[in-house]
Amino acid sequence: MAAVAAVGGHIWKAHLAMVISQSCPTHSNFRHTTTLDYGPPEVVLHSWINWVRAHHLLQCGRGTITSALCTTPITPSMTRKKILNMVFVITLSLCLILFVFLIYMLIFSYWNQGSGKYYVVLDSGSTGTRVYVYEASVEHKEDNSLPIFIKSFRDGLQKKSNSGRAYDRMETEPGLDKLVRNMSGLEAALKPLLRWAEKQIPEHAHKTTSLFLYATAGVRRLPIADSKWLLDNAWSILKGSPFLCQKDWVKTITGTEEAYFGWIALNYHSEILGARPRKATYGALDLGGSSLQVTFESDQQLNSETSLYVRIGSVNHHLTAYSLSGYGLNEAFGKSVGHLYKKEFGSTKANLANGKLEIKHPCLQSGYKDQYTCSYCSSNDLESESPLINGKKKGNKGESGTPVMLIGAPNWQECSALAKIAVNLSEWSNISPGLDCEVQPCALRDNLPRPYGRFYVISGFFVVYRFFNLTSEATLDDVLEKGRDFCEKRWDVAKKSVAPQPFIEQYCFRAPYVASLLREGLHITDRQITVGSGSITWTLGVALLEAGKAFSTRFGLRGFELLQMKINPIILIPILLLSLVLLLCACSCVGNWMPRFFRRSYLPLFRHNSVSSASVLNIPSPFRFKRWSPINSGKSLTATNSWRTIRFLVNNSCFALVYEGMEDSGIQLMESSLYPSANSVSHSYSSSNLGQMQFDGSNMGAFWTPHRGQMRLQSRRSQSREDLNSSMAEAHMVKV
Ligand SMILES: Nc1ncnc2c1ncn2[C@@H]1O[C@H](COP(=O)(O)OP(=O)(O)OP(=O)(O)O)[C@@H](O)[C@H]1O
């Protein structure tokens, strides 16, 4: 009802009253008045009539009404009529729902096509904090993949990428984990990023742009008090931005979440997500500065700790996702230094030398000499797996790492062996002792599922390939070869051979490390991997999932199902028209309401006698049913076939329905119907001084349609020949 009213743009407050006709004196005390808050009058009328009938019959059954009329209303044909009426109402409702749904789809689909929603995602990694700005919009794609288009903003960043940095992104260093209780440092890390984001997004959209800060491995491994300080203060900075930000949008994400977001980003980028027919997804190996995220799809029953069930569109995915802490590029180098330190000085912390302890590193070029703060040098460092500070300094709880002096002593064989040690979990952790990398993936704890299927290697892998100018077709042997060449150069030459960028000295180590990590650490072969682009970052996954939520909410549905329905106007418009026709037909059945165009062909009985198309009726609201009283009807009625039938039914059911409250409303009634009968007699309506108007009390009332600000009364079309005949038959039965 509410939907009907809303669609029509009318909210009707119908005050209905039924009074037993004066022609039924025994019922004269029976009066029922009620108020319906919503619903167009035709539906209200119809429901009311049904109620009245039921009530009347009930009263008769109880003997509270003794009128002879009690014997007349219930006949098999009336029951049939009731059923028909119900069917009509249901049909009408269904058509209406279909119609409204289609309109809704049409409007919202195209509304969403154009409108974008912005997202700002701050990635607080161990190496630095980066800002990503995305604009998401609904866009249906030819290949049926997920119909969300995400655009990433990189304005003004092109210049930076030419400077040798691997990513076109706005970033600040160091990572947040090095800024514990350093408010000015925290502001310096975040505010430039916010300012940049503000410039990318149109001002009018700032308030609706969602801002997230997700911290990863660096903050993840801080003591709780430190990470809380960081996040609380980061929140106090972010809430001052013009963007929409909530406290729980400033948080540390788990390694599994990070892995999952990366997988989403990768498969979205590859246009696989939500595709129909289903396409095989790629696994993701996302190598950061601190940790490595592994995500892949598998049908096997796997470890419940690492299992994720995801439904995207109509496709279910069973994922395995985990994060290998300490396997990021920077930390791996730290482990190599820690191993050398242990070999040289044992596992006790050597404070004595105060940074003067020299460590010869086989993965550093000759001529290289620099300070390094080792986080894996003391046994404490190793046990706590404490993070490196910007790849160079500091341990947990404010405790500094061990300062050492790194000296380049290049030796490719030793460097490769050292890289393997950094990969083998049993070499630097007591979690899984004695792992043989030839036998099992030695970067994995016992209970972690082995990577399976095809993978895209992203982030740190991309950085390494890019550093050595390798294409995505390059093999791991190519990486090793390039690494070896680079290691053999003198440091001053090597440094100048590449554009300025962070961690140049570590790439000699990184080449054998990434090869060993994939081959020995994870048992992944060259054939299984493709190097992904630098634009695939887990932050894209965050934006995509948020956009999916936002658009699904707009559609009022969960998930992407509706978004996936490609709405082709060529199909939709005919469906809409068809539903409209169905709707009109249903309306005509229910309430004799149908445009003249349809009506003529259906109702040959009605023929013009004298056309008075100007006759209209102002409908007052509230309105009321009132008994039909020929005495009160003042103005004499023009008798017609149809009218006689109406009156007959009215008399049969002992009451008539009359709009009440029309007295003051200056009612104009049609003198003759727009739709004349075959007998060239017009419909007639009472236009008494009381403004009463009769309806077919035993069946549908008239249907009212808004017309030029007024309402036109039309006679009930369902008083077709068939209907009339059945009414006559009923009357005849009663007489018998
Ligand atoms: N702009 C850049 N140019 C060159 N190298 C970069 C750049 N940004 C990051 N790197 C290198 O890539 C490595 C991985 O960086 P990434 O941003 O993926 O890690 P992170 O987010 O700091 O790591 P984690 O999430 O594990 O803390 C870094 O250690 C660094 O060596």
The ligand as an SDF file (V2000), in Angstrom:
LIG
                    3D

 31 33  0  0  0  0  0  0  0  0999 V2000
   59.6340    4.4930   -3.9170 N   0  0  0  0  0  0  0  0  0  0  0  0
   60.4770    3.4920   -3.8110 C   0  0  0  0  0  0  0  0  0  0  0  0
   61.5290    3.4230   -4.6350 N   0  0  0  0  0  0  0  0  0  0  0  0
   62.3870    2.4190   -4.5510 C   0  0  0  0  0  0  0  0  0  0  0  0
   62.2420    1.4150   -3.7010 N   0  0  0  0  0  0  0  0  0  0  0  0
   61.2250    1.4260   -2.8770 C   0  0  0  0  0  0  0  0  0  0  0  0
   60.2820    2.4620   -2.8660 C   0  0  0  0  0  0  0  0  0  0  0  0
   59.3690    2.2060   -1.9410 N   0  0  0  0  0  0  0  0  0  0  0  0
   59.7140    1.0520   -1.4010 C   0  0  0  0  0  0  0  0  0  0  0  0
   60.8230    0.5850   -1.9550 N   0  0  0  0  0  0  0  0  0  0  0  0
   61.4820   -0.6530   -1.6550 C   0  0  0  0  0  0  0  0  0  0  0  0
   60.5530   -1.6980   -1.6560 O   0  0  0  0  0  0  0  0  0  0  0  0
   60.5850   -2.3750   -0.4190 C   0  0  0  0  0  0  0  0  0  0  0  0
   59.1970   -2.7520   -0.0510 C   0  0  0  0  0  0  0  0  0  0  0  0
   58.4690   -1.5710    0.1080 O   0  0  0  0  0  0  0  0  0  0  0  0
   56.9490   -1.5860    0.4880 P   0  0  0  0  0  0  0  0  0  0  0  0
   56.4690   -0.2370    0.4260 O   0  0  0  0  0  0  0  0  0  0  0  0
   56.2870   -2.6050   -0.3370 O   0  0  0  0  0  0  0  0  0  0  0  0
   57.0810   -2.1340    1.9510 O   0  0  0  0  0  0  0  0  0  0  0  0
   56.4910   -1.6510    3.3270 P   0  0  0  0  0  0  0  0  0  0  0  0
   55.0850   -1.2620    3.1560 O   0  0  0  0  0  0  0  0  0  0  0  0
   57.3730   -0.6700    3.9260 O   0  0  0  0  0  0  0  0  0  0  0  0
   56.6070   -3.0200    4.0380 O   0  0  0  0  0  0  0  0  0  0  0  0
   55.8090   -3.6460    5.2490 P   0  0  0  0  0  0  0  0  0  0  0  0
   54.3670   -3.6180    4.9020 O   0  0  0  0  0  0  0  0  0  0  0  0
   56.3480   -5.0140    5.3020 O   0  0  0  0  0  0  0  0  0  0  0  0
   56.1500   -2.8290    6.4170 O   0  0  0  0  0  0  0  0  0  0  0  0
   61.1990   -1.4020    0.5410 C   0  0  0  0  0  0  0  0  0  0  0  0
   61.9300   -2.0560    1.5090 O   0  0  0  0  0  0  0  0  0  0  0  0
   62.1040   -0.5940   -0.3240 C   0  0  0  0  0  0  0  0  0  0  0  0
   63.3510   -1.1950   -0.4300 O   0  0  0  0  0  0  0  0  0  0  0  0
  1  2  1  0
  2  3  1  0
  2  7  2  0
  3  4  2  0
  4  5  1  0
  5  6  2  0
  6  7  1  0
  6 10  1  0
  7  8  1  0
  8  9  2  0
  9 10  1  0
 10 11  1  0
 11 12  1  0
 11 30  1  0
 12 13  1  0
 13 14  1  0
 13 28  1  0
 14 15  1  0
 15 16  1  0
 16 17  2  0
 16 18  1  0
 16 19  1  0
 19 20  1  0
 20 21  2  0
 20 22  1  0
 20 23  1  0
 23 24  1  0
 24 25  2  0
 24 26  1  0
 24 27  1  0
 28 29  1  0
 28 30  1  0
 30 31  1  0
M  END
$$$$
